[in-house]
């Protein structure tokens, strides 16, 4: 019998397990992951950015958790010797008409309590000599890290707390057993008092297994990246982002220097025809049918048709992808880019066609379901884990450690 069972071994599930162990040192904690490694999906395929929180609506979970998380993630990496760098980033306007949006973004950064600075095009060139722009913002707290390494440390700490970690264990059914629940998996059954669903790309399905209707559906969006060839890495010193299009829910293609020194360019954002579809050819009939028969998807597609078409063109045309990058760095040529990994974003979509633009945590009587935790969830993971644990009703049979 377990006190808590966490479904999903990505960065949010593992951070929650760690936070549970700190609050309830004597609790029996179980973490189940269907893959053979931790951080296999969203966490293991993201861009490795420690985000600042500049983009998010003031007062939202994303704004607060990301701002606080950028600090706690750096402190965690410092404490445990995980390689990272707070290198900062620039967000640039490439056309005069983008300057009002850049100004709005600067004001949002201030509202969110982030250290930001307006800089001229000449000052941008002092940081990123190869960028072409008419103005920019310097964001000081942005950093880079390898989140797989972070997750391995989370898992190690859970084990040190006495937690039970199970890889290759997929939850197939959740059944009530008195006041408890039984998780039936491909590797046996596990009884628990409380379930925490951190299943990412499958979080809506796991919620339904537990008898909870999340009110949203996960729609997978694949983000495809190119990588600069080693001899062209000098073109990018830190991180270079465009001013985001306020009419489109994604940030636009950008340049990211990774912690290993490589430079990734992207991502675009296209509908994935499989929830774990990292290749253009990946297809799952059930996943596809679920999206295509969902009214919210067609409402979303209609609203963002022009931008969506451009994303698809970039997916199939390297020349189009290159032209987008040349708006930031004109020197970049198609031969400087080689394809690299793709990631799939688990984005919750509502029936009315609106994207859930904040973290969504759905509590139930003896379970909690994290039903929307895309970027910046990795940056925010320590804060999300603490917030989840704070929402769990006090477990009368366990002694809690109260922290400031």
BELZI-V266914 format. One record per residue. RES is the residue in one letter. SS is DSSP state (@ for helix, = for strand, . for the rest). Layout:
res=[RES;RES]
ss=[SS;SS]
This chain:
res=[X;X;X;X;X;X;X;X;X;X;X;X;X;X;X;X;X;X;X;X;X;X;X;X;X;X;X;X;X;X;X;X;X;X;X;X;X;X;X;X;X;X;X;X;X;X;X;X;X;X;X;X;X;X;X;X;X;X;X;X;X;X;X;X;X;X;X;X;X;X;X;X;X;X;X;X;X;X;X;X;X;X;X;X;X;X;X;X;X;X;X;X;X;X;X;X;X;X;X;X;X;X;X;X;X;X;X;X;X;X;X;X;X;X;X;X;X;X;X;X;X;X;X;X;X;X;X;X;X;X;X;X;X;X;X;X;X;X;X;X;X;X;X;X;X;X;X;X;X;X;X;X;X;X;X;X;X;X;X;X;X;X;X;X;X;X;X;X;X;X;X;X;X;X;X;X;X;X;X;X;X;X;X;X;X;X;X;X;X;X;X;X;X;X;X;X;X;X;X;X;X;X;X;X;X;X;X;X;X;X;X;X;X;X;X;X;X;X;X;X;X;X;X;X;X;X;X;X;X;X;X;X;X;X;X;X;X;X;X;X;X;X;X;X;X;X;X;X;X;X;X;X;X;X;X;X;X;X;X;X;X;X;X;X;X;X;X;X;X;X;X;X;X;X;X;X;X;X;X;X;X;X;X;X;X;X;X;X;X;X;X;X;X;X;X;X;X;X;X;X;X;X;X;X;X;X;X;X;X;X;X;X;X;X;X;X;X;X;X;X;X;X;X;X;X;X;X;X;X;X;X;X;X;X;X;X;X;X;X;X;X;X;X;X;X;X;X;X;X;X;X;X;X;X;X;X;X;X;X;X;X;X;X;X;X;X;X;X;X;X;X;X;X;X;X;X;X;X;X;X;X;X;X;X;X;X;X;X;X;X;X;X;X;X;X;X;X;X;X;X;X;X;X;X]
ss=[.;=;=;=;=;=;=;.;.;.;@;@;@;@;@;@;@;@;@;@;@;@;@;.;.;.;.;.;=;=;=;=;.;.;.;.;.;.;.;.;.;.;@;@;@;.;.;.;=;=;.;.;.;.;.;.;.;.;.;.;@;@;@;@;@;@;@;@;@;@;@;@;@;@;@;@;@;@;@;@;.;.;.;=;=;.;.;.;=;=;=;=;=;.;.;@;@;@;@;@;@;@;@;@;@;@;@;@;@;@;@;.;.;.;.;=;=;=;=;.;@;@;@;@;@;@;@;.;.;.;.;.;.;.;=;=;=;=;=;.;.;.;=;=;=;.;@;@;@;@;@;@;@;@;@;@;@;@;@;@;.;.;.;=;=;=;.;.;.;.;=;=;=;=;=;=;=;.;.;=;=;=;=;=;=;.;.;=;=;=;=;=;=;=;=;=;=;.;.;@;@;@;@;@;@;@;@;@;@;.;.;.;.;.;.;.;=;=;=;=;=;=;=;=;=;=;=;=;.;@;@;@;@;@;@;.;.;.;=;=;=;=;.;.;.;.;.;.;.;.;.;.;.;=;=;=;=;.;.;.;.;.;=;=;=;=;.;.;.;=;=;.;.;.;.;.;.;.;.;.;.;.;.;.;@;@;@;@;@;@;@;@;.;.;@;@;@;@;@;@;@;@;@;.;@;@;@;@;@;@;@;@;@;@;@;@;.;@;@;@;@;@;@;@;@;@;.;.;.;.;.;.;.;@;@;@;=;=;=;=;=;=;=;=;=;=;=;=;=;.;.;.;.;.;=;.;.;.;.;=;=;=;=;.;.;.;=;=;=;=;=;=;.;.;.;.;@;@;@;@;@;@;@;@;@;@;@;@;@;@;@;.;.;.;.;.;.;.;.;.;.;.;.;.]
